[in-house]
Amino acid sequence: MQGAAAFETVRDINAASHLIGDISGATLDDPLFERYNKIGCSISPVEKDADDYKMITKYLEKTYEPVKVGEISYGVTIDDVFAVELSAGLSLDEIMKLPNKVLLWCGAYRTFLICYLILKYMINGFGGSYVYD
């Protein structure tokens, strides 16, 4: 089951990267804001005293423990929380009826960890270097 979840995550990243397009080059706006704007979303920071921020912090504290890979321990912390709103698309009622709902930040954390471990293995495991296209 973990292999299927990892495949779905990589598939989602691939679909999103094709949707967003080229992320190289200079931009006047914040790159994160620009990418979300390109797919029709607005992004805004959540205040640290807001209920949503506290809920996410509490969830993270209760569900994630440090992961040890070899002799290195990886933990999770919250720097900032952002609210993403879709300007067009499905309503909340339509979204609630969809199967397989995954929190975006949980998928992002898993994706980051998988990509980091793969990249580290490619560099250290094969003795070569990896160049981004």
Summary of the structure (lengths in Angstrom):
residues: 133
radius of gyration: 17.3
end to end distance: 30.5
largest distance: 51.0
contacts: 239
relative contact order: 0.11
helix: 51%
strand: 12%
